Amino acid sequence: MKLRLVTAAALCAFLAIPGGMTTGRSALAAGDSTPYGHSTEAEEVDRFLRALRTIRGQYVEPLTDRELVDIAIKAMAGRDRYSAYLDDGEYRQLQASNDGAFAGLGIRYEAHGTRVRIAETVPESPAEAAGLRSGDVILAVDQQPVGGAELATVKQMLSGPEGAAVSLTVLRAGTPDPFEVSVVRGKLRVPSVRLGAVGTVGYIRIARFDRQTATGVSTAIRSLRDRIGPDIGGFIIDLRDNPGGLVQASVRVADSFLDKGTILTARSPGRGADKTYTATPGDETDGLPLVVLVNAKSASAAEILTGALKDHRRATVIGTTTFGKGIIQSVIPFDSGALKLTTARYYTPSGQSIHQIGIQPDETIAEPAAAEDGSSAPVAGGIPNAANDQVFARALSILRPPSTLRPQSAGLR
């Protein structure tokens, strides 16, 4: 009986609001007669329990109530590609990632045609220790080919517990034959913000938005202003390949560059009210010029920052049209696991939804194509090379007079 009540309560939490669950609202009791479609909620719960008992009793393989309820929750949560039910392990991994810490190899990888290419290795990471380099192409993971696979599938193949080894089949530019590399997963704390200086221009690379990002950006601004001095000409904010992260982190970063005005508006029909985020007085750069670099992999929280700076004409945005993820997920903890559920759409300060559209840059500049072996990939851990990165070169030309352009020598830290 206790299990029946727990199962019913879990289902009611979803049936209380058609299409999903939101925070701040109580689920209706199973006996409530509130209409749900053409039947009452209690009738729908009873139908679910009948199905659960039937499957548990008659399915060809034994299944527990817990397994069946997990399957049901995952199905209900999977209304869109961004919503999901997270088990205990997945939830812990998400929390660690939001704190900037996780177990992994220490690589950032990307789709390149039908192949998977390492875009960057993290300094002092297991990947760097194993000899992996930026530009290496991953052909297989534990002898399983990854050519043509979705990046989400590759992520699953590369994921695993700390201390466990994974074997990568790698193709490297200048090396005729693929070779095997064994990497032992380790605990990583990867900064989301890196900085550098090119002459009088400050460069800030934001890889993702986690709980440390806003503080990291503020620290980078102060450090670069101190390093460059009063002749500083502005900042390049590189959001290319930034998949997003925490909404609140992107709002705080936008606030660092804005003195007033709306940053974004989140609209959630389930919650019945809009939430508007506004900038507070105090631009940490004192109005210095900004250039934001974006591409088709700049998504979600990266688009929140881009949209706010573009709509307020605070920055010149260059690159290619962004990904177009204009919806927000909330993480709702359970006693076991959690729901990651789409709960709102967001709108830029001008009132635009960028979902499935993206943000058009002020100047469209295509990124250079790289060879299939990754030979033209940027140097890991360094400031982009203006000689083969025309987006970065254009940003420098916007922020520096032609007479000050000279070979770059500074690197990221």
C-alpha angles and dihedrals in degrees: 000000000000091000090049091054093046091050092048092049091050091052093045089057087065099037093052090080119033109244098015152326130294131190122254096038127095123231116244118249117260091248095055114121095212107141116254106188105306096338139050124265090246090056091051091050090050090050090052092050092050089053091047093052092046094051092044092051102039109027114116092239124050114258130182125223088248092056092048094048090048089053091049094048092049090051093049092045093050095078090123136013093261100051120083146152110246121207120217094274095046091048092051090049091052092049091049091048091052087054090051094251130106144135114266150107099278101244135124110210136184141190112264110182104306092335137083114236130190106239096183142356120217114241113255091008128136088255093055091045090052091053100253116153140197107270096032112136117224109219099173142004114215088346092306110123115236099190109132093005122138113256089239088060091048090050089054091050092050095044122095145124124306111270096027119120127229126194118222126194105214137191116201130192110257093021113101099204133046117249138196124251123187115208125186112214113240140182108277132194104186118185112233092209128059129173143198142160132235108190106299095347124094118216122205119182116196110193096181140337115260135146092283098048102088092049089046092053093048090050091048092052092052093044094050093046089052093045098046097034130202094332093067109138100197144287136285111212108199112203097159113137090006105145095195128243132182116021092210090055092054091047091053092048091050088050089056090065100035131071098194144346139070119317097186143329121225117204120196117176090193092059093042097224141076121239116210122196115205134189121252123224115278127069106210091210094049090233098307112164117271132202118192120203117208140166140177090287094056100106148165111342089020088058091049090059093042093049094049095050093043097047092049090047087236094131142025108238117209135174127053134325112291126244100266108232106153100163132092129222125209122205110223114190122220127192084264119026125333145251121248100199135174103241107160148019118227130216129202121240090270090057096253126143109217095188111138087352107070130201118295111222122234087240121026112215119168119226115243116261116245128216117262090251090056094244094144095050117127120263110270116255096004137111109269114270110245089207093070102017107073093179091058091042091055091050090054091050091053093052100038131051112242092250092064096052111113137146112299120239106166124098139198121270 
